[in-house]
Amino acid sequence: MIVPLCSLDALHRSRLDLVAYAGLAAKGHPPLVYLFCPETHQPRNDYCARFFFEAHGVREDPATGNGAAFLGAYLLEHRLRPESGFSLRIEQGHDVRRPSLVILRGRMVAGAAEVSVGGSVMPTVVGELA
């Protein structure tokens, strides 16, 4: 679910209430909620976002590539960005003290949304598989 909000204040106050969401979950909608607003922490960025999901309780992802990809398709579908192409900087993770930056690019190609995602995150664990 993609939820546009008007302000950082509304974004900061947001929570995923699994009890209230139960009706949607019963209809097969997974509890994956991507919220975004046009107010940002840094003026050079375009949006600030949060992504809530259910995994034995509500969790929040500090950087969500798939959520940003869905946002790109949403922006193109609703003609909120030019079909010829856009490049956006999306802040995420501030509310979980892991500020991240997601780069979102999108355009329409032969009537279909083409979206790519990249960016940077604050690593918390580094490991090596042997």
URSUL-V543427 format. One record per backbone hydrogen bond with DSSP energy under -0.5 kcal/mol. NH is the residue of the N-H (numbers start at 1). CO is the residue of the C=O. Records with the same first field share a line. If there is no record, write none. Layout:
BEGIN
NH->CO / CO
END
This chain:
BEGIN
3->34
4->2
5->36
11->7
12->8
13->9
14->10 / 11
17->15
18->16
21->17
22->18 / 19
23->20
24->21
25->21
26->22
27->23 / 24
28->25
29->24
30->28
32->30
33->52
34->1
35->33 / 50
36->3
37->48
38->5
45->42
46->89
47->89
48->37
49->91
50->35
51->61
52->33
53->59
54->31
55->53 / 57
59->53
61->51
65->63
68->64
69->65
70->66
71->67
72->68
73->69
74->70
75->71
76->72
77->73
78->74
79->76
80->75
81->75
85->82
86->106
88->104
90->88 / 102
91->47 / 89
92->100
93->49
96->93
97->94
98->93
100->92
101->120
102->90
103->118
104->88 / 102
105->116
106->86
107->114
108->83
109->112
112->109
114->107
115->113
116->105
118->103
120->101
123->121
END
